[in-house]
Amino acid sequence: MKSSEDVLNSCNEIFRTVFSDTTLSINVATSASDIADWDSLAQIRLLMAMEQTFEIQFALDEVEDLQNVGEIVELILVKVNQ
């Protein structure tokens, strides 16, 4: 069973890879407005990388209203701990 800290740490690595920035550091409050390159294409790349990393699948209705990294982490936790 993964913890929110485990998921956040993994997500941080995914963000660093997607945005090609090894110094990037995210937290649960990080949102698209905090990262200049976080647009709709980056969102898709992030979600696809998370699906691969955590071996899960997101449904469109689950991800269309996500507001920040904390909500993404919560959704991942629900899916991996089912």
Buried (B, 14 or more C-beta within 10 A) or exposed (E): EBEEEBBBEBBBBBBBBBBEEEEBEBEBEBBBEEBEEBEEEBBEBBBEBBBEBBEBEBEEEEBEEBEBBBBBBBBBBEBBEE
